[in-house]
């Protein structure tokens, strides 16, 4: 996964932004990654991947967090949303 690939598709937060946040801010919990441009606070699809990045930064996971290819990642997220598991921010409040 490249640094400029988006992890949080709702708020367009890239892997590079998240890695920088982890390095500089040193959050104590994965949930604190939400302070990085709102990552993980939209539809929720990216939360497992945020936890992977956090675990890697803490040293509990030696290899980089693996994401599917960008196109496949978007397709999987669309299916997640279609199944009613999350609502992207632009659809919130529209009965969606």
PEBELLIN-V501081 format. One record per residue. N is the residue number from 1. OMEGA is omega in radians with two decimals (none if undefined). Layout:
BEGIN
[[N	OMEGA] [N	OMEGA]]
END
This chain:
BEGIN
[[1	-3.14] [2	-3.14] [3	-3.08] [4	3.09] [5	-3.11] [6	3.02] [7	3.09] [8	-3.10] [9	3.12] [10	-3.05] [11	3.06] [12	3.13] [13	-3.08] [14	3.07] [15	3.13] [16	3.11] [17	-3.13] [18	3.12] [19	3.09] [20	3.12] [21	3.12] [22	-3.11] [23	-3.05] [24	-3.02] [25	3.14] [26	-3.14] [27	-3.12] [28	3.14] [29	3.13] [30	-3.11] [31	3.12] [32	3.06] [33	3.08] [34	3.11] [35	3.09] [36	3.09] [37	3.09] [38	-3.11] [39	3.08] [40	-3.09] [41	3.11] [42	-3.05] [43	3.11] [44	-3.10] [45	-3.00] [46	-3.04] [47	3.09] [48	3.14] [49	3.05] [50	3.11] [51	3.10] [52	3.12] [53	3.13] [54	3.14] [55	3.11] [56	-3.12] [57	3.13] [58	3.11] [59	3.14] [60	3.06] [61	-3.03] [62	-3.09] [63	3.13] [64	3.09] [65	-3.07] [66	3.02] [67	3.02] [68	3.05] [69	-3.07] [70	-3.14] [71	3.14] [72	3.10] [73	3.13] [74	3.12] [75	3.14] [76	3.10] [77	3.12] [78	3.11] [79	3.09] [80	-3.14] [81	3.13] [82	3.13] [83	3.10] [84	-3.10] [85	3.13] [86	3.11] [87	3.09] [88	-3.08] [89	-3.11] [90	-3.14] [91	-3.11] [92	3.09] [93	-3.13] [94	3.13] [95	-2.98] [96	none]]
END
